[in-house]
Amino acid sequence: MKQVLIIEDDPEIIHLLELHLKDLDCQVETATKGIEGLEKALSLKPDLIVLDVMLPELDGIEICRRLRAAQLNSPILMLTAKSEEIDKVLGLEMGADDYLTKPFSIREFLARVKAIFRRGNMSAPEAPITKETKKMTFGELAVDLEYRKVTLKDKKIDLSPKEFDLLVLLSSNPGKSYDRTKLLNLIWGYDFQGYEHTVNSHINRLRSKIEPDMGNPRYILTSWGVGYKFNEEV
């Protein structure tokens, strides 16, 4: 049973989402204020956080930032108003995994939730997964696709779903350069046109967790004028 935390101050939206999430056999917790939601997220470490941007006490963007700063890697689905284009960009840059614009249909909401759960149970390499690639080792860095686990010097590294998927894609295709648009399409799975700089934020967070020296990356290299690639010489 998946655990979902809804942080939303509109009781009608909470009731509607809770009703349909329970139909997916999810255990649902709710919070109506920002600070309460932040505390519950850190305590529960749920399988999914549905996070509204506009909240009393603490807004969703700041909650997202604090959760990622605290190394909480639960997927975050942000809810934004139609006019809050900047919030979509900021939310993705702070580490949100997806967003929905209000008003949205329940069918679309459930589709996004199911997609997030599916991604949580699989990796996203461009090349086919084989017995040999279920666990990949690059010097002191090991990537286990089957258990979605990353270790560095035998120490577990906690990655968000998007950070893990980026690492898997790049490391499964060492030496191949990907531009930001291509990465958005492969990792986010649908049109995020205009949010290419979001890739930079996720790459920077990923590097901060796996690179011994951020100023001189060993694993994820910048392809100047293109995007990023995984070091084929590791």
Secondary structure, 3 states (H helix, E strand, C coil): CEEEEEECCCHHHHHHHHHHHHHCCEEEEEECCHHHHHHHHHHHCCCEEEEECCCCCCCHHHHHHHHHHCCCCCCEEEEEECCCHHHHHHHHHHCCCEEEEECCCHHHHHHHHHHHHHHHCCCCCCCCCCHHHCEEEECCEEEECCCCEEEECCEEECCCHHHHHHHHHHHHCCCCCEEHHHHHHHHHCCCCCCCHHHHHHHHHHHHHHHCCCCCCCCCEEEECCCEEEECCCC
